[in-house]
Amino acid sequence: MSEPIVTLIVVPRERFSAARQSLESVLANTRVPHRLIYVQAGGPPRLTSWLEGQAQQHGFTLQVVDRFLRPNQARNAALAGVDTPFVAFLDNDAVVEAGWLEALLACANETGADIVGPATLIGSASKAVVH
């Protein structure tokens, strides 16, 4: 695999119930060479154990904090580990589709923008509405 150009940082939101589905979608649908830093802050022990296994199996960094952090606190905690030209922030309940990261990087490169963002939808794929 070539050298990573982007670091993905996953942080907690107000719920942990979608964290497994979210991480599974990131692992399955991210083809761009990347680093992954997952911040597990104040989550349930059972989820933390599962994340530890996933981190070992997939080779990503898991930062476990025993108290809840606000999303921006968790993002800031993870930024110290970034050494790539790009950073993508994800909430632990975001589900991504194939090509998600390629589209964001293409937009940044084509426009020269310092910050880009995806269309964010709420609901299942068949009934989603724009957030």
Buried (B, 14 or more C-beta within 10 A) or exposed (E): EEEBBBBBBBBBBEEBEBBBEBBEBBBEBBEBEBBBBBBBBBBEEEBBEBBEEBBEEEEBBBBBBEEEBEBEBBBBBBEEEBEBEBBBBBBBBBBBEEEBBEEBBEEBEEEEEEEBEBEEEEEEEEEEEEE
